[in-house]
Amino acid sequence: MEIVISKVVLLAIVLAPLAGAIVAGLLGRQVGRLGAQSATILGVAVSCALSGWVLWQLAGQGAAPFNENVYTWFQVGGFEVSIGFMVDKLTAMMMVVVTFVSLLVHVYSIGYMADDPGYQRFFSYISLFTFSMLALVMSNNFLQLFFGWEAVGVVSYLLIGFWFKRPTAVFANLKAFLVNRVGDFGMLLGIAAVALWFGTLDYATVFANAGPTIGDGQTYEVFEGHPWSIATIICVLLFIGAMGKSAQVPLHVWLPDSLEGPTPISALIHAATMVTAGIFMVARMSPLFELSEFALQFILFIGATTAFFTGLIGIVQNDIKRVVAYSTLSQLGYMTVALGVSAYSAAVFHLMTHAFFKALLFLGASSVIIAMHHEQDMRRMGGLRKYMPITFVTMVVGTLALVAPPFFRGFYSKDTIIAAAKFGAEGKGWVGTYGYWAVLLGAFVTSFYSFRLLYMTFFGKERFRDAPAQGHGHDDGHGHPAHEPKESPWVVTLPLVLLAIPSIAIGFFTAGPMLFGTTWSGSGEVLPFFLGAIDVLPEHDTLARIADELWHGPVAFALHGFLTPAFWLTAAGFVLATVMYVWRPGLADRARRVFALPVKVLEKKYWADDFWIGGLAGGSLELGKASRAVDSRLIDGLFVNGTARLVGLASGVLRRLQSGRLHDYAFAMILGLIVLLAVLIHYWT
């Protein structure tokens, strides 16, 4: 008997966080802090438990994927859009990641936001954020996807600017909102193109007809005489939307500034919700992207650039949260590279592994910030491991998961992406070669800035004792006296421990089934985990080559990892960071002086902010001022008001000719007759 997933269960999953958000947001004063946190945590907990059950039904019990409409949203002529769900293994995996990380962030926020006057509002926002992301990933059509897409953007605007009395927070949320509007414009055009050529926005219908409708080299003349592939037009436009949400170069500038919001929000945005939306969307649209080689190469180039060059910026950051933020940018680049070489399963697998250890790193950094009375500069930390043993151990686990030595969780996804980039480089020319070297060298960069953060925060001299001379004083300025840093309360450390557990070795058990189609049951049947959810053309199937040539089980794959260039580059990053920040701390300052120019370039973030803020935004402002001057002086001043003044002047002259006296008119007639006779005599003689 076929197992069927209940529509009621899916409605409960998506609506439970919304109900909690409504209670905390609209009834926050009535229910108080306890009621707000209880309603939102209960809603997300219900959603998480049911999401886990759905994943178990699909992956463990062989339930059929769910794809049904709940109700008709609107109908215009023969064009109909419904609200519905498409829940397969890809969706279920995303549901579990989103709700589990969100649940731990909710619990963590009880301690972090304890003294904040906007407590109920905060819990309402993060629960609404969870609802928006679930609506996005569970949708079965493009328009519902876009609704969730925009809802995530709106709530992120509210969360980044949560402390709205801070000018920096207001600037950051506007920056995030406006940069994402650039990407969303491309996304909206892509959806319009789908509606134009397919006549529907339903996923299943579009995917089933993708080949006959836009494949086989079918083109459209965007400009006369220049035919473009229809598949390329649609896929590039959709990916521009992903570039905004998943912070890919050059639409990446909003993500580091999103740290202006409370740190739990940073964990939620960077780990499991907003930035993963673009990766999920491209994986979901794999039947379309497989039809455009140009779109795949474009994705590969953007991802490789993001993975390497944004990672380099993390090397020179001193704010503990910003180091983790630039790490997020780099890891998103890795996922995008995997998409560009058609290793969609590797991209979403890295998305899953990254969600856990990145949330762990952000919440661990937040625990340090709490202990340091909201000090975030790593140069004023050091030696904290003896004061914060739980935070220290969990941060070590998160660092190792990010750096990804063999057997750790991140290893199976990161090394698979590097291998896929190597195999996928064949046939993609210089873009393929560039992509492979970018992710390979990125292993060294990731290792260096990760251990740099660990050493500057938890090892070496206790620099916070010297902070009074630097204006800090280890006193938060709110009446709390200076004291030794201490471990965070259990509501902070418990989520750290719960995130650290899956960050250690869960990749060991899940890499085979999710990446290479091997099974736990031993029945002998080998099927791709995402069969039916992700489509890859045989000539693009890089993961199949990895399965044939490299995958002989998790142990053999990890042992082989010790022989790869990625491992030795990772080890080199670890050794260099250890020498510079533990054995010879003075080397770091000397290196900054020797490499002053590259350091300046990295500190300026390649002048990307100057380009966007001073260039595009500032240029648009100047263009607006010039337009206003043209409007007021030329159009209004000359054409409108000038015409009125000319009419007034002419009428004034004509008024003087109309005196009302008979002899004036007689004189004018005689004078006119004389002139007329003079002209006639001139031409007749």
MIKETI-361840 format. One record per residue (C-alpha): x, y, z. Coordinates in Angstrom, 2 decimals. Layout:
REM MIKETI-361840
R_X_Y_Z
...
//
This chain:
REM MIKETI-361840
R_0.00_0.00_0.00
R_1.44_3.34_-1.04
R_2.13_5.79_1.78
R_0.51_9.17_1.18
R_1.58_12.38_2.91
R_-1.37_14.23_4.38
R_-2.22_17.70_3.09
R_-3.28_18.62_6.66
R_0.22_17.83_7.93
R_1.80_20.07_5.30
R_-0.60_22.90_6.12
R_0.29_22.51_9.80
R_4.00_22.69_9.00
R_3.77_25.97_7.13
R_1.06_27.64_9.25
R_2.29_26.77_12.76
R_5.14_29.35_12.70
R_2.72_31.91_11.21
R_0.31_31.34_14.11
R_3.13_31.87_16.60
R_4.17_35.05_14.81
R_0.61_36.41_14.97
R_0.30_35.68_18.69
R_3.66_37.29_19.51
R_3.17_40.23_17.15
R_-0.47_41.20_17.62
R_-1.03_39.95_21.17
R_2.48_40.53_22.52
R_1.40_42.95_25.26
R_-1.42_40.69_26.39
R_0.57_37.44_26.52
R_3.83_39.01_27.73
R_7.34_37.77_27.14
R_6.67_34.23_28.30
R_3.59_33.92_26.11
R_5.39_35.32_23.04
R_8.38_33.02_23.32
R_6.21_30.01_24.15
R_3.85_30.53_21.20
R_6.64_30.98_18.65
R_8.82_28.16_19.99
R_5.83_25.82_20.10
R_4.88_26.73_16.53
R_8.38_26.13_15.16
R_8.78_22.96_17.26
R_5.57_21.53_15.79
R_6.77_22.44_12.31
R_10.19_20.86_12.95
R_8.75_17.62_14.31
R_6.31_17.26_11.42
R_9.04_18.12_8.89
R_11.20_15.36_10.32
R_8.28_12.96_10.06
R_7.70_13.93_6.41
R_11.39_13.39_5.57
R_11.27_10.00_7.27
R_8.19_9.03_5.29
R_9.86_10.01_2.01
R_13.39_8.72_2.67
R_12.77_5.80_5.01
R_9.30_4.53_4.23
R_9.15_5.06_0.48
R_6.26_7.51_0.49
R_5.41_9.10_-2.85
R_6.27_12.79_-3.37
R_3.36_15.15_-2.78
R_2.26_17.62_-5.46
R_-1.25_19.01_-5.07
R_-3.00_22.36_-5.07
R_-4.77_23.59_-1.95
R_-6.93_26.23_-3.60
R_-7.03_28.46_-6.66
R_-5.33_31.80_-6.04
R_-6.65_33.58_-9.14
R_-7.68_32.89_-12.71
R_-7.46_35.27_-15.67
R_-8.97_33.77_-18.80
R_-7.29_30.42_-19.23
R_-4.33_31.35_-17.00
R_-4.67_29.94_-13.49
R_-2.39_30.14_-10.45
R_-2.99_28.06_-7.33
R_-1.60_27.75_-3.83
R_-0.15_24.30_-3.44
R_2.74_22.17_-2.22
R_5.43_20.15_-3.95
R_7.12_18.07_-1.28
R_9.79_15.60_-2.33
R_13.09_14.68_-0.70
R_14.70_17.96_-1.74
R_11.89_19.98_-0.18
R_11.70_17.79_2.93
R_15.43_18.12_3.55
R_15.13_21.91_3.32
R_12.11_21.89_5.65
R_14.05_19.99_8.31
R_17.11_22.25_8.02
R_15.07_25.46_8.17
R_12.87_24.43_11.10
R_15.63_22.75_13.16
R_18.04_25.66_12.94
R_15.19_28.11_13.47
R_14.04_26.22_16.58
R_17.50_26.39_18.13
R_17.77_30.09_17.26
R_14.42_30.67_18.99
R_15.65_28.96_22.16
R_19.00_30.74_21.99
R_17.25_34.10_21.65
R_15.66_33.70_25.10
R_19.07_34.35_26.63
R_20.49_36.73_24.03
R_17.48_39.05_23.87
R_16.62_38.89_27.57
R_17.23_42.59_28.22
R_15.84_43.92_24.94
R_12.62_45.97_25.11
R_11.54_44.62_21.71
R_11.44_41.03_22.95
R_7.95_40.09_21.68
R_8.49_41.88_18.38
R_11.74_39.97_17.85
R_10.13_36.58_18.37
R_7.28_37.53_16.06
R_9.74_38.47_13.31
R_11.86_35.32_13.49
R_8.79_33.09_13.51
R_7.43_35.01_10.50
R_10.83_34.51_8.85
R_10.49_30.76_9.29
R_6.99_30.80_7.79
R_8.22_32.78_4.77
R_11.05_30.36_4.08
R_8.75_27.34_4.39
R_6.29_28.96_1.98
R_9.18_29.41_-0.46
R_10.58_25.88_-0.36
R_7.22_24.08_-0.27
R_5.67_25.92_-3.22
R_4.67_24.05_-6.36
R_4.60_27.03_-8.72
R_6.70_30.04_-9.61
R_4.34_32.72_-8.31
R_4.03_31.15_-4.86
R_7.81_30.81_-4.88
R_8.05_34.53_-5.60
R_5.64_35.30_-2.75
R_7.88_33.44_-0.29
R_10.93_34.99_-1.96
R_9.64_38.52_-1.34
R_8.29_37.71_2.13
R_11.77_36.53_3.16
R_13.17_39.81_1.84
R_10.66_41.94_3.73
R_11.18_40.14_7.05
R_14.96_40.31_6.62
R_14.54_44.08_6.21
R_12.67_44.19_9.52
R_15.21_41.99_11.29
R_18.40_43.64_10.03
R_16.96_46.99_11.09
R_15.51_45.60_14.33
R_17.39_48.19_16.36
R_15.91_50.95_14.23
R_17.27_53.76_16.40
R_20.78_52.96_15.18
R_21.62_54.80_11.93
R_23.91_51.94_10.90
R_21.07_49.43_11.26
R_18.72_51.59_9.18
R_21.39_51.95_6.51
R_22.07_48.19_6.52
R_18.45_47.13_6.13
R_17.90_49.63_3.32
R_21.06_48.38_1.63
R_19.91_44.76_1.86
R_16.44_45.63_0.64
R_17.58_47.70_-2.34
R_20.36_45.34_-3.48
R_17.88_42.47_-3.39
R_15.46_44.50_-5.49
R_18.08_44.41_-8.26
R_18.18_40.64_-8.14
R_14.43_40.30_-7.72
R_13.84_42.36_-10.85
R_15.74_39.73_-12.83
R_13.82_36.99_-11.02
R_10.49_38.59_-11.90
R_11.49_38.90_-15.57
R_12.49_35.23_-15.53
R_9.10_34.21_-14.13
R_7.39_36.38_-16.76
R_9.44_34.62_-19.44
R_8.31_31.24_-18.10
R_4.69_32.37_-18.23
R_5.18_33.69_-21.78
R_6.68_30.54_-23.29
R_5.00_27.85_-21.21
R_1.61_29.44_-20.58
R_1.69_28.21_-16.98
R_3.68_28.69_-13.77
R_3.15_25.19_-12.42
R_6.47_23.44_-11.72
R_5.48_19.98_-12.88
R_4.02_21.21_-16.15
R_6.98_23.48_-16.91
R_9.58_20.82_-16.10
R_7.79_18.14_-18.09
R_7.66_20.36_-21.18
R_11.03_22.09_-20.80
R_12.81_20.16_-23.54
R_10.18_20.52_-26.30
R_9.38_24.13_-25.40
R_12.76_25.80_-24.88
R_15.31_23.08_-25.62
R_16.84_21.94_-28.89
R_18.45_25.32_-29.54
R_15.21_27.29_-29.76
R_15.97_31.01_-29.90
R_14.34_34.41_-29.59
R_15.57_37.66_-31.11
R_15.93_40.00_-28.15
R_17.61_42.43_-30.55
R_17.04_42.25_-34.29
R_19.59_39.97_-35.90
R_20.85_38.61_-32.55
R_18.98_35.42_-31.61
R_19.36_34.25_-28.02
R_18.63_30.82_-26.60
R_15.28_30.88_-24.81
R_16.63_28.54_-22.13
R_19.56_30.91_-21.55
R_17.28_33.94_-21.25
R_15.07_32.27_-18.64
R_17.90_30.68_-16.64
R_20.14_33.75_-16.51
R_17.23_35.92_-15.38
R_16.26_33.44_-12.67
R_19.86_33.17_-11.52
R_20.14_36.95_-11.20
R_17.46_36.60_-8.55
R_19.54_33.90_-6.87
R_22.59_36.19_-6.97
R_20.72_38.71_-4.82
R_19.28_36.32_-2.25
R_22.39_34.12_-2.03
R_24.76_37.13_-2.04
R_26.86_36.35_-5.09
R_29.31_38.88_-6.55
R_28.49_41.66_-7.35
R_25.20_41.53_-5.39
R_26.99_40.37_-2.24
R_27.51_43.73_-0.53
R_24.39_43.56_1.64
R_25.30_40.38_3.53
R_28.18_41.60_5.75
R_26.14_44.65_6.76
R_23.23_42.41_7.76
R_25.19_41.82_10.98
R_23.70_45.08_12.26
R_20.74_42.99_13.39
R_20.85_40.85_16.55
R_23.31_37.96_16.26
R_20.64_35.20_16.34
R_19.28_36.77_13.17
R_22.71_36.56_11.58
R_22.70_32.84_12.32
R_19.24_32.42_10.81
R_19.89_34.53_7.69
R_23.39_33.21_7.00
R_22.78_29.55_7.83
R_19.33_28.26_7.01
R_16.99_30.76_5.44
R_17.50_33.74_3.16
R_20.93_33.06_1.66
R_20.11_29.43_0.93
R_16.99_30.35_-1.03
R_18.91_31.02_-4.25
R_20.82_27.73_-4.05
R_17.60_25.81_-3.46
R_15.85_27.61_-6.32
R_18.51_26.73_-8.90
R_18.55_23.10_-7.73
R_14.77_22.97_-7.97
R_14.95_24.43_-11.50
R_17.59_21.93_-12.65
R_15.42_20.69_-15.57
R_15.61_24.22_-16.99
R_19.25_25.00_-16.20
R_20.42_21.75_-17.78
R_19.23_23.09_-21.13
R_21.61_26.09_-21.15
R_25.35_25.54_-21.21
R_25.93_29.30_-21.16
R_23.85_29.71_-18.00
R_25.82_26.93_-16.26
R_29.14_28.56_-17.19
R_27.85_31.93_-16.00
R_26.85_30.36_-12.67
R_30.25_28.67_-12.38
R_32.14_31.91_-12.99
R_30.08_33.92_-10.48
R_30.34_31.18_-7.85
R_34.10_30.77_-8.24
R_34.66_34.53_-7.96
R_32.54_34.67_-4.82
R_34.17_31.61_-3.23
R_37.75_32.84_-3.51
R_37.72_36.62_-3.45
R_35.19_37.15_-0.66
R_37.05_34.55_1.41
R_40.21_36.65_1.11
R_38.41_39.58_2.73
R_37.81_37.43_5.83
R_41.58_37.25_6.39
R_41.83_40.95_7.32
R_38.61_41.31_9.35
R_38.89_41.88_13.10
R_35.18_41.83_13.95
R_34.41_38.25_15.00
R_30.98_38.29_13.34
R_32.33_39.71_10.08
R_34.88_36.92_9.75
R_32.03_34.41_9.96
R_29.97_36.53_7.55
R_32.66_36.51_4.86
R_33.01_32.79_5.45
R_29.32_32.51_4.58
R_29.89_34.39_1.33
R_32.75_32.08_0.42
R_30.80_28.91_1.22
R_27.84_30.14_-0.80
R_30.29_30.50_-3.66
R_31.23_26.83_-3.23
R_27.57_25.84_-3.48
R_27.15_27.97_-6.60
R_30.19_26.38_-8.23
R_28.58_22.98_-7.62
R_25.44_24.22_-9.36
R_27.53_25.46_-12.28
R_29.02_21.99_-12.88
R_25.59_20.33_-12.53
R_26.45_18.81_-9.15
R_23.12_19.99_-7.73
R_23.04_17.27_-5.08
R_26.47_18.33_-3.84
R_25.28_21.94_-3.66
R_22.23_21.17_-1.52
R_24.24_18.67_0.57
R_26.77_21.40_1.32
R_23.84_23.72_2.00
R_22.63_21.27_4.65
R_26.02_20.70_6.27
R_26.86_24.40_6.14
R_23.56_25.34_7.81
R_24.47_23.46_10.98
R_28.08_24.46_11.44
R_27.54_28.04_10.30
R_24.69_28.47_12.78
R_27.02_26.97_15.38
R_29.78_29.46_14.54
R_27.46_32.47_14.62
R_25.84_31.47_17.88
R_29.26_30.64_19.33
R_30.51_34.07_18.31
R_27.41_35.53_19.93
R_28.18_33.68_23.15
R_31.62_35.27_23.13
R_30.10_38.69_22.52
R_27.75_38.22_25.49
R_30.70_37.32_27.73
R_32.65_40.34_26.46
R_29.74_42.74_27.06
R_29.06_43.20_23.34
R_32.68_43.68_22.37
R_33.19_42.21_18.88
R_36.80_43.16_18.10
R_38.99_40.04_18.32
R_42.01_42.24_19.07
R_40.43_42.87_22.50
R_39.83_39.22_23.30
R_42.25_36.31_23.73
R_42.63_33.55_26.31
R_38.88_32.98_26.65
R_39.00_29.20_26.47
R_39.49_28.79_30.22
R_36.55_31.08_30.97
R_34.16_29.64_28.38
R_34.95_25.93_28.00
R_31.62_24.90_26.41
R_31.67_27.76_23.92
R_35.32_27.01_23.14
R_34.76_23.30_22.46
R_31.71_23.93_20.28
R_33.57_26.64_18.35
R_36.43_24.18_17.73
R_33.89_21.70_16.38
R_32.35_24.37_14.15
R_35.78_25.45_12.91
R_36.78_21.91_12.04
R_33.47_21.36_10.25
R_34.09_24.52_8.21
R_37.76_23.80_7.49
R_36.67_20.24_6.67
R_39.55_17.83_7.30
R_38.75_14.22_6.36
R_35.95_12.52_8.33
R_34.44_15.80_9.55
R_31.03_16.78_8.30
R_32.09_19.54_5.93
R_34.73_17.35_4.29
R_32.27_15.17_2.36
R_30.45_18.11_0.83
R_33.45_20.41_0.29
R_35.75_17.80_-1.27
R_32.91_16.52_-3.43
R_32.41_20.04_-4.79
R_36.15_20.41_-5.49
R_36.21_17.04_-7.27
R_33.07_17.96_-9.21
R_34.68_21.26_-10.23
R_37.72_19.34_-11.46
R_35.67_16.90_-13.54
R_33.23_19.59_-14.64
R_36.05_21.83_-15.85
R_36.41_19.58_-18.89
R_34.54_21.12_-21.76
R_34.01_24.48_-20.06
R_37.26_26.10_-21.23
R_38.96_28.73_-19.10
R_35.83_29.18_-16.98
R_36.05_25.56_-15.85
R_39.76_25.87_-15.04
R_39.15_29.13_-13.17
R_36.33_27.54_-11.16
R_38.44_24.56_-10.11
R_41.43_26.63_-8.96
R_39.19_29.09_-7.14
R_37.60_26.42_-4.93
R_40.90_24.59_-4.50
R_42.80_27.67_-3.30
R_39.75_28.60_-1.27
R_40.54_25.63_0.99
R_43.74_27.38_2.12
R_41.97_30.70_2.64
R_39.15_29.09_4.64
R_41.58_27.27_6.89
R_43.67_30.38_7.56
R_40.88_32.79_8.54
R_39.03_30.10_10.54
R_42.01_29.25_12.76
R_42.93_32.93_12.96
R_39.52_33.58_14.52
R_39.93_30.66_16.92
R_43.40_31.71_18.03
R_42.69_35.43_18.40
R_39.57_34.72_20.47
R_40.47_31.79_22.68
R_44.29_31.61_22.79
R_47.19_33.86_23.64
R_47.29_36.88_25.91
R_44.10_37.97_27.68
R_43.93_41.26_25.82
R_40.59_42.25_27.34
R_42.54_43.07_30.52
R_44.27_45.84_28.58
R_40.99_47.08_27.18
R_40.59_50.07_29.55
R_43.57_51.69_27.87
R_41.80_51.19_24.55
R_38.55_52.67_25.79
R_36.66_49.46_26.49
R_37.10_48.72_30.16
R_35.22_45.42_30.02
R_32.27_47.34_31.43
R_29.13_47.46_29.34
R_28.28_50.96_30.45
R_24.86_49.96_31.79
R_25.70_49.82_35.47
R_27.39_46.41_35.38
R_30.83_46.48_37.00
R_33.90_45.09_35.27
R_34.41_41.39_35.88
R_35.94_38.23_34.43
R_34.30_36.78_31.30
R_32.14_33.77_32.13
R_30.32_31.00_30.32
R_26.93_31.86_28.87
R_23.70_30.54_30.47
R_22.23_27.19_29.45
R_19.71_28.70_27.02
R_22.76_29.84_25.03
R_25.04_26.83_25.45
R_22.37_24.14_24.91
R_21.72_25.15_21.28
R_25.50_25.23_20.77
R_25.82_21.64_21.95
R_22.81_20.50_19.90
R_24.32_22.09_16.78
R_27.79_20.72_17.49
R_26.58_17.11_17.56
R_25.44_16.96_13.91
R_28.41_19.12_12.89
R_30.91_16.41_13.87
R_30.30_13.35_11.75
R_26.78_13.24_10.35
R_28.28_13.72_6.89
R_29.91_10.32_7.32
R_26.47_8.68_7.38
R_24.59_10.88_4.92
R_27.11_11.51_2.11
R_26.57_8.15_0.43
R_22.77_8.25_0.26
R_22.45_11.95_-0.61
R_25.33_12.28_-3.07
R_25.87_8.93_-4.71
R_22.61_7.03_-4.37
R_23.87_4.32_-2.05
R_21.41_2.96_0.50
R_21.40_2.07_4.18
R_19.17_-0.96_3.67
R_21.66_-3.08_1.76
R_18.91_-4.24_-0.59
R_21.20_-3.79_-3.56
R_19.03_-1.18_-5.25
R_21.00_2.00_-5.94
R_18.88_5.04_-6.69
R_19.74_8.74_-6.48
R_18.43_10.25_-3.25
R_16.98_13.21_-5.14
R_15.53_11.11_-7.95
R_12.60_13.02_-9.44
R_13.56_16.23_-7.65
R_16.82_16.97_-9.49
R_17.40_16.21_-13.17
R_20.89_16.04_-14.69
R_21.76_15.28_-18.30
R_24.11_12.27_-18.63
R_26.86_14.39_-20.22
R_26.75_16.80_-17.23
R_26.66_14.17_-14.47
R_29.90_14.92_-12.62
R_28.71_13.15_-9.47
R_28.37_9.91_-11.45
R_32.05_10.19_-12.39
R_33.00_10.80_-8.76
R_30.96_7.77_-7.74
R_32.74_5.61_-10.31
R_36.29_6.86_-9.71
R_36.48_8.08_-6.10
R_33.58_6.89_-3.98
R_34.11_3.52_-2.33
R_32.35_4.31_0.91
R_32.81_7.15_3.44
R_35.97_5.68_5.01
R_37.78_5.15_1.71
R_36.71_8.59_0.49
R_38.03_10.23_3.66
R_41.32_8.30_3.52
R_41.72_9.35_-0.10
R_41.14_12.93_1.08
R_44.51_12.89_2.87
R_46.18_12.59_-0.53
R_44.38_15.44_-2.26
R_45.76_18.96_-2.85
R_42.80_20.37_-0.92
R_43.93_18.64_2.29
R_47.49_19.89_2.01
R_46.33_23.42_1.30
R_44.03_23.19_4.34
R_46.95_21.98_6.44
R_49.10_24.84_5.12
R_46.46_27.36_6.20
R_46.35_25.80_9.66
R_50.15_25.86_10.02
R_50.46_29.45_8.82
R_47.72_30.64_11.20
R_49.32_28.74_14.09
R_52.74_30.28_13.43
R_51.40_33.82_13.02
R_48.93_33.89_15.91
R_50.30_31.39_18.46
R_54.03_30.75_18.06
R_55.15_34.12_16.65
R_52.33_36.64_17.21
R_54.48_39.53_16.00
R_54.54_38.08_12.49
R_50.96_39.14_11.87
R_51.77_42.86_12.28
R_54.92_42.53_10.19
R_52.96_40.77_7.45
R_50.40_43.59_7.39
R_53.19_46.13_6.90
R_54.96_44.09_4.20
R_51.73_43.41_2.30
R_50.24_46.85_2.95
R_48.79_47.26_-0.56
R_46.96_43.89_-0.77
R_45.75_44.40_2.81
R_44.34_47.80_1.88
R_42.55_46.32_-1.13
R_40.99_43.66_1.10
R_40.09_46.13_3.84
R_38.37_48.26_1.20
R_36.57_45.07_0.04
R_37.72_45.74_-3.52
R_35.87_49.08_-3.30
R_32.59_47.25_-3.96
R_30.74_49.42_-1.45
R_32.16_52.55_-3.04
R_30.96_51.31_-6.42
R_27.43_50.61_-5.23
R_27.01_53.49_-2.78
R_29.16_56.21_-4.27
R_28.94_55.04_-7.87
R_25.53_53.61_-8.70
R_23.51_55.00_-5.79
R_25.42_58.30_-5.72
R_25.36_58.56_-9.50
R_21.62_57.90_-9.51
R_21.18_60.65_-6.92
R_23.18_63.11_-9.03
R_21.22_62.04_-12.09
R_18.04_62.74_-10.16
R_19.29_66.20_-9.20
R_20.20_66.90_-12.84
R_16.80_65.65_-13.95
R_15.14_67.94_-11.42
R_17.17_70.89_-12.72
R_16.19_70.09_-16.32
R_12.57_69.74_-15.26
R_12.44_72.99_-13.28
R_14.60_75.18_-15.51
R_14.10_73.86_-19.04
R_10.70_72.20_-19.12
R_8.91_74.29_-16.49
R_11.05_77.42_-16.81
R_11.38_77.71_-20.59
R_8.66_75.66_-22.24
R_5.80_75.94_-19.74
R_6.37_79.21_-17.92
R_8.21_80.73_-20.90
R_5.25_80.07_-23.19
R_2.92_81.65_-20.65
R_5.16_84.73_-20.38
R_5.31_85.00_-24.20
R_1.52_84.88_-24.47
R_1.25_87.50_-21.73
R_3.73_89.76_-23.52
R_1.94_89.39_-26.86
R_-1.43_90.04_-25.27
R_-0.06_93.19_-23.61
R_1.06_94.51_-26.99
R_-2.27_93.66_-28.61
R_-4.18_95.32_-25.78
R_-2.47_98.62_-26.60
R_-3.74_98.41_-30.19
R_-7.36_98.08_-29.03
R_-7.93_101.67_-27.73
R_-11.69_101.85_-28.49
R_-11.37_105.28_-30.21
R_-12.83_105.54_-33.75
R_-10.21_107.93_-35.14
R_-7.40_105.50_-34.07
R_-9.01_102.71_-36.06
R_-9.54_105.02_-39.09
R_-5.89_106.07_-38.93
R_-4.78_102.42_-38.79
R_-6.96_101.56_-41.80
R_-5.55_104.47_-43.84
R_-1.99_103.53_-42.84
R_-2.62_99.93_-43.84
R_-4.10_100.96_-47.16
R_-1.03_103.09_-47.91
R_1.30_100.17_-47.13
R_-0.78_97.79_-49.26
R_-0.78_100.24_-52.23
R_2.98_100.68_-51.92
R_3.51_96.95_-52.12
R_1.22_96.55_-55.12
R_2.88_99.44_-57.02
R_6.32_97.91_-56.25
R_5.42_94.52_-57.78
R_3.38_95.89_-60.76
R_6.02_98.33_-62.01
//
